[in-house]
Amino acid sequence: MPDLDPRPTLARVPRFRFRTEAAVLATAAALAACADHPFLRADPPVTNGGVSVGLTGQRCRRRVRHDQNGILDLVLALRVTNAGPTPLTITPARLVFRVRGDTATPDDADAPLDLAPGGAAPIRVHFRAWSNARCNEPLGVSFEGAIPGPPLPPLGFIPEGSDV
């Protein structure tokens, strides 16, 4: 039977389905753009034992609550490269955020991933630090427990030029 409906194909898609798909696409785009800001200053990639980790992007925001406690909301994008001879399992949830001698573990992070020799992969971690840390001060991330092998030195960075 021929299709006699004169409406364009998209018009026949139920509204709830279209809205749901649009919401999913918008959320995916927002997450992809979460850590796409350049750093004011960032250490060069660190390397040890054939493993290299570098910072590729960030999003930093600080909120001050009514009780005057600050919350630093930081999303980091990193790139891990395995130039070594053996596969690695990277566990982003074990990265450690460092600020003024305090540490925090991620509130959210990519799932563990296996990295073959010669491979490279992006990872994303989201930290929330309950302190008066600011986006325009020196911060750091360390890798002990997150990346097997010889220890990598921590990476230092300053996300933004201002804290507004």
Backbone torsions as a table, in degrees:
resi	resn	phi	psi	omega
1	MET	NA	130.9	-178.3
2	PRO	-70.0	153.1	178.6
3	ASP	-80.2	108.5	-175.7
4	LEU	-98.0	-1.3	-179.8
5	ASP	-71.8	119.1	-176.3
6	PRO	-76.7	-12.2	-178.2
7	ARG	-72.2	148.9	174.8
8	PRO	-59.7	157.9	-176.2
9	THR	-56.1	-43.7	-178.2
10	LEU	-61.4	-33.1	-179.1
11	ALA	-67.2	-21.0	-179.9
12	ARG	-86.5	-8.0	178.2
13	VAL	-73.7	128.8	179.0
14	PRO	-55.2	141.9	-175.4
15	ARG	-58.9	-43.1	-177.6
16	PHE	-61.8	-36.1	-179.8
17	ARG	-69.7	-43.0	179.4
18	PHE	-63.1	-44.1	-180.0
19	ARG	-64.8	-40.4	178.9
20	THR	-63.5	-46.3	179.3
21	GLU	-64.2	-39.4	178.1
22	ALA	-64.2	-39.9	178.8
23	ALA	-65.4	-41.1	178.5
24	VAL	-63.6	-44.1	178.8
25	LEU	-64.5	-41.4	179.2
26	ALA	-64.2	-41.0	178.5
27	THR	-64.8	-43.3	178.9
28	ALA	-62.2	-41.7	179.1
29	ALA	-65.7	-39.8	179.3
30	ALA	-64.8	-42.7	179.0
31	LEU	-65.6	-38.4	179.1
32	ALA	-65.4	-32.1	-178.6
33	ALA	-90.8	0.3	-175.7
34	CYS	-57.8	-38.9	-173.9
35	ALA	-122.9	50.4	-175.8
36	ASP	-107.5	10.8	179.1
37	HIS	-87.1	143.1	176.5
38	PRO	-73.2	162.6	177.7
39	PHE	-87.2	147.4	170.4
40	LEU	-65.6	-44.2	175.7
41	ARG	-149.2	138.0	177.1
42	ALA	-145.5	140.4	174.6
43	ASP	-62.3	152.4	173.4
44	PRO	-67.6	163.4	179.5
45	PRO	-53.5	145.2	176.8
46	VAL	-100.1	145.8	-177.1
47	THR	-137.6	141.4	173.3
48	ASN	-163.0	133.0	176.6
49	GLY	60.8	29.2	179.0
50	GLY	87.0	-2.5	178.8
51	VAL	-104.4	133.0	179.7
52	SER	-126.6	138.0	177.6
53	VAL	-132.3	130.3	178.0
54	GLY	-134.0	152.4	176.2
55	LEU	-82.7	135.0	-179.1
56	THR	-119.5	-19.1	-180.0
57	GLY	-174.5	167.1	-178.1
58	GLN	-157.1	162.9	166.7
59	ARG	-143.0	120.9	-176.6
60	CYS	-127.3	132.3	176.1
61	ARG	-140.8	145.8	176.0
62	ARG	-125.3	133.5	177.9
63	ARG	-120.9	140.4	174.8
64	VAL	-109.3	122.1	-179.0
65	ARG	-81.9	170.0	-178.3
66	HIS	-59.9	-26.4	178.8
67	ASP	-89.3	10.7	175.6
68	GLN	72.8	10.3	173.4
69	ASN	-83.9	128.7	179.9
70	GLY	-87.1	147.4	175.9
71	ILE	-124.8	118.4	175.6
72	LEU	-92.9	123.1	-178.2
73	ASP	-112.5	109.4	-171.8
74	LEU	-128.6	127.0	172.4
75	VAL	-113.0	127.5	178.5
76	LEU	-115.5	139.2	170.9
77	ALA	-112.4	130.4	-179.4
78	LEU	-129.9	162.8	175.2
79	ARG	-126.6	125.3	179.6
80	VAL	-108.2	131.0	178.8
81	THR	-121.4	133.9	178.6
82	ASN	-110.3	97.9	175.6
83	ALA	-94.5	4.2	-179.6
84	GLY	-80.1	175.5	-175.8
85	PRO	-86.1	-9.2	-176.3
86	THR	-121.6	152.9	176.4
87	PRO	-66.6	154.6	178.8
88	LEU	-126.3	149.5	169.6
89	THR	-111.1	116.3	-179.1
90	ILE	-95.5	131.7	179.8
91	THR	-119.0	89.7	-176.8
92	PRO	-58.0	-29.3	-179.2
93	ALA	-65.8	-10.9	179.7
94	ARG	-99.1	1.3	174.2
95	LEU	-63.2	153.3	-178.0
96	VAL	-124.7	126.0	176.9
97	PHE	-87.1	136.1	-177.7
98	ARG	-124.7	130.7	175.7
99	VAL	-148.2	122.5	177.0
100	ARG	50.8	38.1	179.8
101	GLY	85.2	-10.5	175.9
102	ASP	-91.8	159.2	178.7
103	THR	-130.8	157.8	175.9
104	ALA	-147.6	145.9	174.1
105	THR	-96.3	161.9	-176.8
106	PRO	-64.6	143.9	169.5
107	ASP	-80.2	-27.3	-179.8
108	ASP	-152.3	144.3	-179.8
109	ALA	-157.3	159.2	174.5
110	ASP	-61.2	157.4	177.5
111	ALA	-67.3	154.9	175.0
112	PRO	-54.6	146.1	-179.8
113	LEU	-137.4	147.3	177.1
114	ASP	-93.8	132.4	-178.0
115	LEU	-120.0	113.8	-178.9
116	ALA	-71.5	158.8	174.6
117	PRO	-56.6	134.6	-178.2
118	GLY	83.2	-1.9	-177.4
119	GLY	-92.5	163.6	176.4
120	ALA	-143.7	150.3	-179.2
121	ALA	-153.9	146.5	172.7
122	PRO	-82.7	149.2	171.9
123	ILE	-133.7	155.7	-179.3
124	ARG	-132.9	136.3	176.1
125	VAL	-134.3	148.9	-178.9
126	HIS	-125.3	121.4	179.9
127	PHE	-114.3	145.2	167.7
128	ARG	-127.7	120.2	-179.7
129	ALA	-112.1	123.8	179.3
130	TRP	-87.6	81.8	-179.6
131	SER	-155.6	-175.3	175.8
132	ASN	-98.4	27.0	176.2
133	ALA	-62.9	151.5	-177.4
134	ARG	-122.9	156.5	179.7
135	CYS	-72.3	-13.5	-177.6
136	ASN	-108.6	26.9	176.5
137	GLU	-124.8	162.3	-179.5
138	PRO	-62.6	129.6	177.4
139	LEU	-127.9	174.3	179.2
140	GLY	-156.3	164.1	175.5
141	VAL	-137.5	137.4	178.8
142	SER	-123.5	164.8	-164.5
143	PHE	-121.1	2.0	-177.4
144	GLU	-59.7	128.8	-177.8
145	GLY	87.8	-18.0	-178.5
146	ALA	-93.7	-31.1	-177.8
147	ILE	-129.5	119.3	-177.6
148	PRO	-70.8	163.2	177.7
149	GLY	105.2	-166.1	179.3
150	PRO	-58.1	142.6	-176.8
151	PRO	-63.0	139.1	175.0
152	LEU	-94.5	142.2	175.3
153	PRO	-69.1	155.2	178.4
154	PRO	-67.8	157.2	175.2
155	LEU	-102.6	130.9	176.5
156	GLY	-103.7	153.0	-179.7
157	PHE	-163.1	160.8	168.3
158	ILE	-123.9	115.0	-173.9
159	PRO	-66.2	-49.2	-170.3
160	GLU	-131.7	162.7	176.3
161	GLY	-85.1	-16.0	178.2
162	SER	-138.8	171.4	-176.5
163	ASP	-123.1	41.8	180.0
164	VAL	-108.7	NA	NA
